Amino acid sequence: MPKDSKAPTMADVAREAGVALGTVSRVVNGQAVGEEYRSKVEDAIRRLGYEYNSSGRTLRTGSTNIIALIIPNTVNPYFALLVHHINIALEKRDCRMMLCFTEYDTDRETEYIQLARQNQVDGIIALTYNPNLIIPADIPFVTIDRFFSASVPCIASDNFGGGWLAAHKLKEMGCTHLAFMRFSSTLTNEPSKRRDGFVSACVEMNIPFEIMALDDGQPFSRFEDFLRSHYKKGSLAFDGLFIGTDYLAWQIIHVLRGMGLRVPEDVQVIGFDGIRIFGDQEYAVSTIVQPVPEIAEACVSTVLSRHMSNVPSLICLPVKYACGGTTIEKKE
């Protein structure tokens, strides 16, 4: 467009599309309109290079259509998958994401909440680790995996059921002595229930088991020491391991193979999360799969709900088992 020409207006878009001005207004404001009219308006917007003034919309409606997502990082494949599906769920509703990486820094969690408030976001979805985090009362707030109070909805998978399922699967595949290994947060959160489900199943089945849980920040070498202390005459005391996350399971498997043990022939391993190689290929390890698309959808629909007070304090979604080559599947 020449420098001296005027920027196209909403009226110009209406003339170009051959529709009423009100139709254009409904399209750019994300309101319901027939698909044929929406297509005409969007085509006209592209042809004319029309740019919508979102700040004006904010003044009129009090809404920015922006949701802040506070998450540690996307280096962890599970976090990356969450970001991907939450973004998809937001785009379906014509919303945008304000992505905030905390890198497990508790102060940054608080800073990002303040930044979200300053940017007048319509809501916050957060996976947090700050034990003293103060949830703002004036912004819709949804947490992932961590319960704060009855007034702050928490979205999680069935962690207890996942631990229970992992123990039963290992028993089903012929394991007779199990162990559970994971890094444990000092916070009370939903993933802590993976251990409870595992223990419950082992007691129920009367199968021997041991627990090796390290606090966050303790060295990984403690896991190696634990495994070597149970390794005698070329064999491990355990023939089945349930590991708290797929990433930790992958690390443990490398230790086992370094000790001369075969996975799954000598030791069967089940992780938790449902991580896939390259994001969409086969599972990295046999795993309890978290329903990430459903978690994302629940987070977004909840944070955008106009009736947050009617939302349950905990929304718990079902998990499933998937083979990833680190267990011996029974042939039918």
N, C-alpha and C positions, 0 to 999 in steps of 0.2 A: 504494500500500500504506500503511495507517495506520502512524503513527510507532511505536506500541507493539507492532505485529505483528513476528514473527520473520522474518528473511530466509529465503527458501526454500532447502532443502537438496537435495543430490543424491537423497536418498531421496524427497523430495517430487516431484521431477521424474520419478523412476521410477514412482511411483504414478499421477501425472497421465498419463504416456505409456502405462501398462499394460505396462511391460517390467521386466526384472530390473535391479537396481542395477548389476551388472557391465556391462550394455549401456550404461547412461548413462555410466559411467566410461570405457568404450572410446570413446564418441563425443566426449566433452569432451577426451580425451587424444589425439585424432586417430588412433586405431587402427582397423583394419579392422572393419567391421560391415555387415550387410545394409542396402541403401538404404531399405527400408521401415521398419526399426527406426531408422535415422538420422533419417529424416523425422519419425517420431513423437517422438523425443527432442528434436529441434530445435524442433518446434512447441510442445512442453511447456515448454521453456526460455523461449521467447518469451512464452507465456501467463503464466507465473509470474514472469517477470522475474528468473530465476536468474542470478547472476553468479559465474563460475568463478574461484577463487583461483589465479591463474597462478603466484604465488610458491610456493605449496605444491607445485605440479607441478614447479617447478624444483628444489626440495629433494629430491623423490622421484626424479626422472629425470635430473637434471643438465642438462636442456635447457630453453631459453627459447623455442624456435621463432622467434627473432629473428635476422635477418641484417642486418648493417650494409652499406649501399652508400655508398661514398665517391666523389664525383664533383664536377667543378668547379662546375657550375650546371645550371639547366634553361632558361637564356636561349638557349643554343645548341640549335637544334631536334634535332640528332642526339643530344645528351645527354638531352634531354627524352624522346625516343623510347626510348632505352635504359631510363630510369627506368620508363616506362610498362610496357614488356614484362617487365622484371625483376620488377616488382610483380605482374603477372599470373602469372608463373611461380611466384612465392613463394606467392601466394594459393591456387593449385592444390594446393599441398602444406601448406595450413593454417599457413603461416608469415607473419610480419610483417616489414616493412622498417623499419630505422632509417636514415633518409636524412640524409646529411651533405654539405653544400655547402662546398667549400674555396675557391672563387673563385681558383683557381690559387695559393693561398698555401701554400707548402711546409711551413711550421710548423703550419698547421692540419691538414694531412694526418697528421702525427705525433700531434697532440692528439686527433684523432678516433679514431685507432687505440687510444690509451689509454682514451678514453671508451667505445669498443666493448668493450674488455676489462673495464672497470669494470661495464658493464651485462651482462656474461656472455653476450654474443651467441654464437650457434652457429657463426658464420662471418663473413667479411668479403669483399665483392666491391669492387674498387677500380680506378678509372682515375686514375692519379697522375702527378705531374710532379716530385716531390722527388728529386733525384739521389742524395741520401744516405738515402733512406727505409730504415728497418730493418723487415723483415718479421717479425712475431711468430711464434715457433716453436710456441706453444701454442694457436693458433687457426687453423682451416682458412681459408686465404687464397687467393683467386683474383684474378688481374689481368686487365684488359682492355687489349689493344694494347701491353703492355710486358713484356718477358721479364726476369725477375730471376735465376732459377736453375732447375735441373732439378727442384727440389723444390717450386717454386711454379708451379702451372698458369697458363698464359696463354691467353686466348680471344681470337681475332682473326679478321677476314675475310682473304681472300687478297689482300693489298695488292699484292704483286708481280704477280699475275695480273690485278688490276684495272688497273694501269698499262699492262701489256702489251695488254690488251683495248682500253683507251682509244685507244692509238696505232693499233692495227689498225682500229678503227672510223673514226677520222678519215681514215685512208688509204683505206678502203673507200668513204667518202663524197666522195672526190675531192680531199682536201687533199694538198698537195705540199711544204709547209714548215711544220714544227710547232714549238711551244714548250711547255715545262712551267713552271708558276708555282705557288709555294706558300710558306707560312711553314714553316720547319723547326725542330723542337725540337732542343736540344742533346743530348737523351737519345737513346740507341739504342732505338728502338721499332719496332713493326711498320709503322705508317704511312710510315716512311722508305722502305720498300720500293716504294712507289708510283712514286717516281722511278726506281728500279732497273729495274722492269718496263717503264716507258715507254722508257728508254734502250735496253734490250735489244731491244725491238720495233723501234725506229727503226733500230738498227744492222742488225738482221736483214732489214728491208725496204729498207735502203740509202736512207733518206729523211732529208733534212737537218733538224736540230733545234737548239734552243737551250734552255738552262736558266736560270731566274731564281728562285733560292731565297733568301729572307730569313730571318734568325734571328728567333725570337719576340722581340717588343719593338721591332723596327725599324719605321719609319713606312711606312704603306701607300703613301705618295706615291712611294716608290722603285719600286713597280710601275708607277705612272703614268709616271714618268721613263723606265723601260725601254720601255714601249709607244711613247711619243712619239719615243724615239730610233730606233725602227724604223719610223717613219711618214713616208713621203715621197710628195709629189705625190698626196695623197688616198688612198693605199693603205698597208696594213700589210705588212711583210715576211713575216708568217705568215698562213696562211689556216686554220690549225687550232690551237686551244689546249686543252691538258689542264691543268686547275686542281686543286690538291690537295684542296680541299673545295668543296661546293656553295655554302657561304656566301661564300667568296672568289670563286668563279666569278660569283656574282650581283653582287658589287662590281665585278669586272673588266668585266663586261658593261656596267654603267652608265658606266664610263670609256670603253669602246669607242664606245658610242652618243654620248657627249659629244664624241668626236673626229669624229663624222659617219660612223662605220662602222656597217653593218647586220649584225645577228646574226640568222640564220645566213648571210645572202646573201654578205657579204664575209668574215666570220670565223666559223668554226664552233667551238663551245665545249662541252667535256665536263667536268663536275665529278666529285666523288666523295662518296658517302654515301647518296644516295637520298632526299633531303629532299622532302617533299610540301607544297604550299601548304595552309595550315590543318590540317596534320597528316595529312589523309586524302584530299586532292584530287589534282589532277595534279602531276607532278613540277615543281619550281621551275626546273630546268634539265635538259638532257640529262646523264645521270649514270651512274656506276658504283654500283650499288645494293648496300649492305651488308645482309646478311640479319639484321636486328636481332632479330626474334623468335627465330631460331635461336641467335644469340649469347647472348641473355638466358637461353634454356632451357639452353644449355651451361654458362653461369656458375652457375646455380642448382643444376642436377643435380650439377655438379662440387663446389661448395662444401658440399653436403649429403651427398656420397658418404662412405661409411664406410671406403672404401679409397683414400684420397687418394694413397697411394704407388704405386698402379697406374694413376693418371691420367697421360696424356702431358704432357710439359712445355709443348707448344704444340698447341692445337687450332685448326686453320685451316679456316675455312668458305668455301665458294664464293661468288663475287659474280656479278652479271649486269649487262648494259647496258640502260638504259631511255631512250627519247626523251622530252625535255622541251621541245622546240621551239627548241633552240639549235643543232641540227644539221639537215642536209638529208637526209631519209630517201629512200633509193632506192625508186622505185615498182616493184612486182613486175610 
